[in-house]
Amino acid sequence: MNNRLDGKVALVTGALGGFGRAITRKFVSDGTKVVAVDVTDDGAESLQDEFGDSVKFLQGDHCVRAHNEAAVALALDTWGKLDILVNNAGIGRTAAFSEVDDELFREVIDVNLMGQFRLTQAALPAMLDGLDSQPLSRSIVFLSSGLGLYGVARSAPYAVSKHGVNGLMRSLAAEYGPRGLRINSICPGIADTALGRMTTAWADSPEEVFESLRQATQLRRLIEPEDIANASAFLVSDDARMIHSVALRVDGGAHV
Ligand SMILES: NC(=O)c1ccc[n+]([C@@H]2O[C@H](COP(=O)([O-])OP(=O)(O)OC[C@H]3O[C@@H](n4cnc5c(N)ncnc54)[C@H](O)[C@@H]3O)[C@@H](O)[C@H]2O)c1
């Protein structure tokens, strides 16, 4: 148990997925209260059982403004403030470029980029409220991807959405940094979550894809959800108080 996030209040999206659940677990163990949002409620009961009163679950779609407002209101009504936003929800889709149609492109951009934009807009008033008296004490983390910095085949919509997330992060960092709000992103390498599996589903043997990615990584290891949870907890903590506008690769050295 490390109490460096003691007393903070966070909103985490995609909280029932691989990274979101690990982030929620890490935040709670570090002393943070969490509003956990996910578009599904499949797994919500076990989340609530695991974390008890430290977590309030809300089924909601971060693409829907009313759901985002409800999530922010839940944090304010329950714990009186909002210190941390982790924009983690996302979807993975792969397709040969010649097979990408408008519908697929729009879906990925809407969920991975527009959803994060909409939720951030809904959360900002609460996050800025009272920040003048405690600058640098609040923070936003966006889940981008290695594909927010690079590209691979069959990933055009996803890579565009994740490059967009880094653009959103940097733009907001410029706009709200002067008010003391810290904003960063994390660019993970591939991990064996539902989304990670989906992005390798095109291959005859996804296992072989994972293995070749592992071999291509300098540390010869693939990341695990806990690596993203630890990076998130660091970025939102006071230990990172001068880290701002950074797209942090957490990928074991997938690109050197
Ligand atoms: N797993 C990887 O290999 C990997 C690599 C790089 C980046 N990422 C990014 O990390 C984030 C989390 O990925 P993960 O691996 O945990 O995926 P995951 O599929 O395990 O979890 C994603 C969660 O987001 C939820 N979600 C999807 N659409 C939503 C919406 N509109 N509103 C609210 N919730 C929604 C899903 O229900 C799911 O629980 C994503 O943004 C993803 O793009 C993942």
PDBQT file of the ligand as one rigid body, heavy atoms in Angstrom, charges set to zero:
ROOT
HETATM    1  N1  LIG A 301      -4.464  -3.617 -24.794  1.00  0.00    +0.000 N 
HETATM    2  C1  LIG A 301      -3.608  -3.039 -25.619  1.00  0.00    +0.000 C 
HETATM    3  O1  LIG A 301      -2.826  -3.736 -26.272  1.00  0.00    +0.000 OA
HETATM    4  C2  LIG A 301      -3.574  -1.540 -25.762  1.00  0.00    +0.000 A 
HETATM    5  C3  LIG A 301      -2.433  -0.971 -26.362  1.00  0.00    +0.000 A 
HETATM    6  C4  LIG A 301      -2.387   0.414 -26.511  1.00  0.00    +0.000 A 
HETATM    7  C5  LIG A 301      -3.427   1.205 -26.072  1.00  0.00    +0.000 A 
HETATM    8  N2  LIG A 301      -4.524   0.625 -25.482  1.00  0.00    +0.000 N 
HETATM    9  C6  LIG A 301      -5.608   1.528 -25.042  1.00  0.00    +0.000 C 
HETATM   10  O2  LIG A 301      -5.860   1.338 -23.658  1.00  0.00    +0.000 OA
HETATM   11  C7  LIG A 301      -7.245   1.552 -23.391  1.00  0.00    +0.000 C 
HETATM   12  C8  LIG A 301      -7.813   0.367 -22.631  1.00  0.00    +0.000 C 
HETATM   13  O3  LIG A 301      -7.597  -0.799 -23.388  1.00  0.00    +0.000 OA
HETATM   14  P1  LIG A 301      -7.795  -2.278 -22.805  1.00  0.00    +0.000 P 
HETATM   15  O4  LIG A 301      -6.738  -3.118 -23.400  1.00  0.00    +0.000 OA
HETATM   16  O5  LIG A 301      -7.971  -2.240 -21.348  1.00  0.00    +0.000 OA
HETATM   17  O6  LIG A 301      -9.170  -2.679 -23.532  1.00  0.00    +0.000 OA
HETATM   18  P2  LIG A 301     -10.386  -3.563 -23.004  1.00  0.00    +0.000 P 
HETATM   19  O7  LIG A 301     -11.137  -3.956 -24.229  1.00  0.00    +0.000 OA
HETATM   20  O8  LIG A 301      -9.909  -4.623 -22.085  1.00  0.00    +0.000 OA
HETATM   21  O9  LIG A 301     -11.226  -2.508 -22.146  1.00  0.00    +0.000 OA
HETATM   22  C9  LIG A 301     -11.827  -1.376 -22.741  1.00  0.00    +0.000 C 
HETATM   23  C10 LIG A 301     -13.054  -1.035 -21.921  1.00  0.00    +0.000 C 
HETATM   24  O10 LIG A 301     -13.634   0.160 -22.466  1.00  0.00    +0.000 OA
HETATM   25  C11 LIG A 301     -15.040  -0.009 -22.456  1.00  0.00    +0.000 C 
HETATM   26  N3  LIG A 301     -15.644   0.868 -23.465  1.00  0.00    +0.000 N 
HETATM   27  C12 LIG A 301     -15.617   0.725 -24.813  1.00  0.00    +0.000 A 
HETATM   28  N4  LIG A 301     -16.308   1.702 -25.394  1.00  0.00    +0.000 NA
HETATM   29  C13 LIG A 301     -16.763   2.499 -24.386  1.00  0.00    +0.000 A 
HETATM   30  C14 LIG A 301     -17.540   3.691 -24.362  1.00  0.00    +0.000 A 
HETATM   31  N5  LIG A 301     -18.014   4.234 -25.501  1.00  0.00    +0.000 N 
HETATM   32  N6  LIG A 301     -17.821   4.254 -23.167  1.00  0.00    +0.000 NA
HETATM   33  C15 LIG A 301     -17.371   3.701 -22.016  1.00  0.00    +0.000 A 
HETATM   34  N7  LIG A 301     -16.652   2.563 -21.979  1.00  0.00    +0.000 NA
HETATM   35  C16 LIG A 301     -16.339   1.971 -23.159  1.00  0.00    +0.000 A 
HETATM   36  C17 LIG A 301     -15.251  -1.487 -22.781  1.00  0.00    +0.000 C 
HETATM   37  O11 LIG A 301     -16.539  -1.942 -22.399  1.00  0.00    +0.000 OA
HETATM   38  C18 LIG A 301     -14.118  -2.124 -21.999  1.00  0.00    +0.000 C 
HETATM   39  O12 LIG A 301     -14.531  -2.517 -20.697  1.00  0.00    +0.000 OA
HETATM   40  C19 LIG A 301      -7.917   1.801 -24.742  1.00  0.00    +0.000 C 
HETATM   41  O13 LIG A 301      -8.068   3.188 -24.947  1.00  0.00    +0.000 OA
HETATM   42  C20 LIG A 301      -6.927   1.220 -25.732  1.00  0.00    +0.000 C 
HETATM   43  O14 LIG A 301      -7.019   1.803 -27.004  1.00  0.00    +0.000 OA
HETATM   44  C21 LIG A 301      -4.613  -0.723 -25.306  1.00  0.00    +0.000 A 
ENDROOT
TORSDOF 0
